[in-house]
Amino acid sequence: MRLFIGIRIPDEIKKRIEESVVSDLKKKIREARIVPSENQHLTLKFIGETGESNIPSIEKIISVSTRKFLPIKATIKGVGVFPDEKNVRVFWAGMDSSGQLKRVNNLIETELENAGISRKENKFKEHITLARFRSIPNLSSLREILERYKDEPFGMMEIREIEIIKSDLRPSGPIYTTIFKSSVDNNISIT
């Protein structure tokens, strides 16, 4: 199964993003493939294809990370693109946890590598993907949207859960299903 470790975004923040920047992307940049709001999340670690036999080890790593680091306060603010404006492939909203999520990512990556499940990548950047591009969009429209929302505050959130999420790729887009959730409120819950 295809897995990643992620953090879900609160509905009120997704709504603010949808009503502002996503609305502009839909109207002004036809090349933008918008990520549906129900799929917006922060990826702590993309694992990819892995066997079900690895899930107990991943659950343990997530539980330890949750107890060690959460809760974390994060601000969702501003927008940007990967890799750059001339070769844009991803349009994102920024997230800032004052480096706390990077620490969680480092622990998860190290532990997954030690367990032989996944290689360490060291390329983590706090962000929420809002749109993807297969071709280069109209750069003047892109720059206009980037400028308009570069410092836009979308909200604050308290991160209290880390999830293992299964990604089923479909022609209509991926379907994300939480298969394990570790919370500071109850430590472990399986859904």
C-alpha positions as a printed Julia matrix, in Angstrom:
191×3 Matrix{Float64}:
   0.0    0.0     0.0
   1.05   3.61   -0.69
   1.46   5.53    2.58
   2.47   8.87    3.98
   2.6   10.35    7.45
   0.6   13.54    7.67
  -1.26  16.18    9.59
  -4.81  17.16    8.65
  -5.73  20.84    8.37
  -8.71  22.25   10.32
 -11.82  22.98    8.24
 -11.89  26.69    9.14
  -8.38  27.18    7.74
  -9.2   25.19    4.6
 -12.29  27.37    4.13
 -10.23  30.59    4.33
  -7.73  29.21    1.83
 -10.53  28.02   -0.47
 -12.36  31.38   -0.42
  -9.24  33.39   -1.19
  -6.21  31.96   -2.9
  -7.81  28.79   -4.3
 -10.69  30.83   -5.71
  -8.16  33.08   -7.5
  -6.22  30.09   -8.82
  -9.41  28.58  -10.25
 -10.4   31.84  -11.94
  -7.03  32.96  -13.28
  -4.83  29.93  -13.91
  -6.41  27.23  -16.03
  -3.3   25.0   -15.79
  -3.76  24.66  -12.01
  -4.97  21.24  -10.89
  -6.52  22.2    -7.56
  -6.13  19.88   -4.57
  -9.63  19.33   -3.15
  -9.93  20.87    0.3
 -10.64  17.47    1.88
  -7.18  16.34    0.68
  -5.24  19.34    1.98
  -2.7   18.27    4.58
   0.9   18.64    5.67
   3.09  15.68    4.73
   5.56  14.89    7.51
   7.04  11.99    5.56
   6.13  10.32    2.28
   6.77   6.59    2.63
   5.43   5.33   -0.69
   4.74   1.68   -1.39
   5.23  -0.48    1.67
   3.98  -3.81    2.93
   1.34  -4.21    5.62
   3.96  -5.93    7.77
   5.65  -2.52    8.25
   2.55  -0.85    9.68
   3.11  -1.87   13.34
   6.63  -0.38   13.25
   5.35   2.83   11.65
   2.57   3.06   14.26
   5.13   2.75   17.06
   7.32   5.48   15.53
   4.28   7.79   15.2
   3.19   7.12   18.78
   6.65   7.97   20.15
   6.83  11.13   18.02
   3.39  12.22   19.23
   4.27  11.79   22.9
   7.63  13.48   22.46
   6.64  16.58   20.46
   2.91  17.31   20.41
   1.0   19.55   20.82
   2.62  22.06   18.43
   1.24  25.47   17.51
   1.55  26.4    13.83
   0.63  29.42   11.75
  -0.64  28.99    8.19
   0.49  32.07    6.28
   1.62  33.1     2.82
   2.02  31.18   -0.42
   4.81  30.0    -2.69
   5.75  27.58   -5.45
   8.1   24.62   -5.99
  10.68  24.49   -7.44
  10.53  28.13   -8.7
   8.31  30.49  -10.72
   9.87  29.54  -14.06
   9.4   25.8   -13.56
   6.41  25.77  -11.23
   5.03  22.33  -10.4
   3.42  22.96   -6.99
   1.59  25.94   -5.49
   1.48  25.88   -1.68
   0.37  27.69    1.46
   3.09  28.09    4.07
   3.11  26.71    7.57
   5.35  27.89   10.39
   5.85  25.9    13.6
   9.11  27.61   14.63
  11.01  24.5    13.56
   9.04  22.05   15.7
   7.66  20.08   12.75
  11.17  19.78   11.3
  12.23  18.15   14.57
   9.31  15.7    14.32
  10.21  15.01   10.68
  13.85  14.35   11.59
  12.89  11.85   14.28
  10.38  10.06   12.03
  12.84   9.89    9.12
  15.65   8.59   11.34
  13.46   5.95   12.96
  11.97   4.81    9.64
  15.47   4.5     8.17
  16.68   2.56   11.25
  13.71   0.2    10.82
  14.6   -0.32    7.15
  11.27   1.09    5.96
  12.29   4.3     4.19
  15.36   6.35    3.34
  16.05   9.71    4.96
  15.49  12.59    2.54
  16.31  15.83    4.45
  14.14  17.97    2.17
  11.22  18.69    4.47
   9.5   22.07    4.11
   6.38  22.95    6.06
   3.65  23.53    3.47
   0.17  22.58    2.31
  -0.08  21.78   -1.4
  -2.98  23.71   -2.96
  -2.43  23.02   -6.67
  -0.18  21.12   -9.07
   0.85  21.99  -12.62
   1.67  19.77  -15.6
   2.6   22.77  -17.72
   3.87  26.27  -17.0
   0.98  28.62  -16.19
   0.56  32.23  -17.24
   3.44  33.77  -15.27
   1.92  37.23  -14.91
  -1.24  35.75  -13.33
   0.88  33.48  -11.15
   3.03  36.4    -9.95
  -0.07  38.46   -9.25
  -1.51  35.72   -7.01
   1.85  35.11   -5.31
   2.17  38.83   -4.57
  -1.42  39.18   -3.34
  -1.16  36.3    -0.85
   2.57  36.27    0.02
   1.89  37.43    3.6
  -1.79  36.46    3.89
  -2.64  34.9     7.28
  -4.95  31.9     6.92
  -5.06  30.96   10.6
  -3.39  29.22   13.49
  -3.76  25.61   14.5
  -2.71  23.39   17.36
  -1.38  20.1    16.06
  -2.49  17.32   18.38
  -2.5   14.32   15.99
  -0.23  12.6    13.52
  -1.76  10.15   11.05
  -0.67   7.33    8.79
  -2.61   7.91    5.61
  -3.15   5.48    2.75
  -3.21   7.06   -0.7
  -5.22   5.28   -3.39
  -4.4    6.85   -6.75
  -7.42   7.14   -9.05
  -7.9    8.86  -12.43
 -10.14  11.4   -10.65
  -7.45  12.08   -8.03
  -6.14  10.38   -4.9
  -8.36   9.11   -2.12
  -6.81   9.51    1.34
  -7.8    7.15    4.14
  -6.45   7.39    7.68
  -5.35   3.94    8.82
  -3.79   5.0    12.14
  -3.96   8.1    14.29
  -1.86   9.0    17.3
  -3.14  11.85   19.45
  -1.84  13.66   22.52
  -5.4   13.44   23.88
  -5.64   9.66   23.9
  -2.19   8.67   22.59
  -3.31   5.92   20.22
  -6.46   5.32   18.23
  -6.95   3.01   15.31
  -9.61   3.93   12.78
